[in-house]
Amino acid sequence: MGAKALPNSTQVPSLLPSALSVLLISPLSTQIANRTPPPLISALHHASAGSHLQWQPLLHLYILKSFSQQDRARTANTSSSIKTLESLFQETASQAFSCLQCRQATYYNHHMYNRYRALNHHSNMDNQLPPEVPVATEAVAPRPVNFSRTFYGIMFDAGSTGTRIHIYKFIQKDPVELPVLDNEMYHAVKPGLSAYADMPDVGGESIRQLLKVAKKTIPKEQWIQTPVVLKATAGLRLLPQEKAKALLNEVKEIFDDSPFFVPNNSVTIMNGTNEGVLAWVTVNFLTGHLYAKTRKTVGILDLGGGSTQITFLPRLKKTVLTAPSDYIAKINMFNSTFELYTHSYLGNGLIAARLATLGALGADGLDWKVFRSSCLPKKFREDWSFGGLTYKVSGIPDGFAGYKLCYQEILQVVKGIVHQPFEVKGSSIFYAFSYYYDRAVESGLIDGSRGGTVEVRDFKKRAKEVCNKMTKYRPISPFLCMDMTYITCLLKEGFGFKDSTVLQLTKKVNNVETSWALGAIFDHFHNLNIH
Ligand SMILES: Nc1nc2c(ncn2[C@@H]2O[C@H](COP(=O)(O)OP(=O)(O)O)[C@@H](O)[C@H]2O)c(=O)[nH]1
């Protein structure tokens, strides 16, 4: 399911020196060293000659996991040691994570790994691992004084309604501790790349502009080792393949011309499963649930323009057993496998749903057809653009408008399409963001600067009010009735939430955007193996 492959063994082993470093510098490392058979220690030690002690445990786990089967066979004596090391490194990781406060969103990086990849594309394991060397255990390197380093990661979110850049800054204060996510710089432009389906070069301009922001934010000396990645969502998924490809090629060329580090597969269309899972990772990481060891997590609801995602960790086996098999995804993190219920509904994002309600999705005759709906103010008529196409839309001038009629129209867009997970009838908390958040603010349900907690019934109540007083809400948006009714209908008739289900509407947690982008940079730095 689109999981990124682990880097192959030819790219990783020259980092082995640093694996030894950690063996030598922390108390836990001493334990690891004591429990590790000599052949591995000696191989690592030999490889470590002249290395700097600046690697953190999880990176070593990453390295060790990256041994290919063949390499494992070749180092037969060491395979059990590797297992021992892996579990100890994971132990280290969960210990480190469990003592972090929520504010300190931490993660591990591999910026040296990036630099290594940039400079050593052709190295392989054969010229790194010596066959047999004498055991040497006495060397204990000193801990560097005033160690602190900063590194960055750039994630582009090419959405159906806009393109956003997330620039994450990490600080690692100690070589044996995990880096801390220090802050995020966020910038957005509209429209999304898909609006440039027929002029990819113009679309590329928006990427160039956002890269300028990255250059201003990230110190020059860091550019070469800062990975730049773009993941596109529903907008490009909905385009014909050649058009989407032309846009992605344009972006790749711009990245290649930039001073940043461009990893393999840096410009892709992300699959819906990863979109849902990575948003779940972001929210549960930022809220401290991921490393709390309690396995208590929160579900997420993401409502984009073209697609919508629901992801949560089922507590009941029945939820997994009664779900379509492709709605269940596994993710490996911190020595645990999370089996998640997740699905992305393409065409059920808020803006795509407007088109479906109006009967305009995939329609021809856009030059002359007028698409009408009782969800729009009666006297409203406008040319309205989405995804590079312009539609004539209007209310029903001599008909009726209002909540009931609107709800009936929208029901057709949701009914029979959205699967109802067994468990959402329960009392889990869901974090809802993107358009759930925006519309709750516009309709006055929550405060825009603080977010807030609402129940599903609050959306319904406010949708009724907006639809039955369209003129009052028209200056905010002529689509507000349609959008609020869609959200209500999606939550109730689609996912099957109870009126009393609590939704935590959130734009940011501790100043970091609730979006799949943070989860995606984690996935980039350390393959989360979503499958
Ligand atoms: N604040 C904020 N809003 C976001 C972010 N990413 C997406 N959105 C919002 O999500 C909605 C549309 O999502 P989009 O990515 O265009 O749609 P998709 O392609 O269907 O996923 C809009 O309300 C955006 O403002 C983000 O990182 N931060």
The ligand as a MOL file (V3000), in Angstrom:
LIG
                    3D

  0  0  0     0  0            999 V3000
M  V30 BEGIN CTAB
M  V30 COUNTS 28 30 0 0 0
M  V30 BEGIN ATOM
M  V30 1 N -4.0720 25.1950 8.7620 0
M  V30 2 C -3.8340 24.2520 7.8720 0
M  V30 3 N -4.7860 23.9110 7.0340 0
M  V30 4 C -4.5280 22.9440 6.1340 0
M  V30 5 C -3.2820 22.2960 6.0600 0
M  V30 6 N -3.3350 21.3850 5.0850 0
M  V30 7 C -4.5760 21.4580 4.5700 0
M  V30 8 N -5.2940 22.4060 5.1890 0
M  V30 9 C -6.6800 22.7590 4.9660 0
M  V30 10 O -7.3310 21.6350 4.3840 0
M  V30 11 C -8.3490 22.0400 3.5150 0
M  V30 12 C -8.1580 21.5250 2.1240 0
M  V30 13 O -7.2680 20.5080 2.0470 0
M  V30 14 P -6.5860 20.1170 0.6630 0
M  V30 15 O -5.2390 19.5760 1.0220 0
M  V30 16 O -6.6050 21.2250 -0.3110 0
M  V30 17 O -7.5160 18.9840 0.1290 0
M  V30 18 P -7.1780 17.4850 -0.3060 0
M  V30 19 O -6.2790 17.5800 -1.4860 0
M  V30 20 O -8.5110 16.8950 -0.5690 0
M  V30 21 O -6.5060 16.8500 0.8790 0
M  V30 22 C -8.3100 23.5550 3.5800 0
M  V30 23 O -9.2000 23.9420 4.5710 0
M  V30 24 C -6.8980 23.8450 3.9830 0
M  V30 25 O -6.7720 25.1010 4.5400 0
M  V30 26 C -2.2940 22.6930 6.9920 0
M  V30 27 O -1.1940 22.1830 7.0330 0
M  V30 28 N -2.6240 23.6770 7.8690 0
M  V30 END ATOM
M  V30 BEGIN BOND
M  V30 1 1 1 2
M  V30 2 2 2 3
M  V30 3 1 2 28
M  V30 4 1 3 4
M  V30 5 2 4 5
M  V30 6 1 4 8
M  V30 7 1 5 6
M  V30 8 1 5 26
M  V30 9 2 6 7
M  V30 10 1 7 8
M  V30 11 1 8 9
M  V30 12 1 9 10
M  V30 13 1 9 24
M  V30 14 1 10 11
M  V30 15 1 11 12
M  V30 16 1 11 22
M  V30 17 1 12 13
M  V30 18 1 13 14
M  V30 19 2 14 15
M  V30 20 1 14 16
M  V30 21 1 14 17
M  V30 22 1 17 18
M  V30 23 2 18 19
M  V30 24 1 18 20
M  V30 25 1 18 21
M  V30 26 1 22 23
M  V30 27 1 22 24
M  V30 28 1 24 25
M  V30 29 2 26 27
M  V30 30 1 26 28
M  V30 END BOND
M  V30 END CTAB
M  END
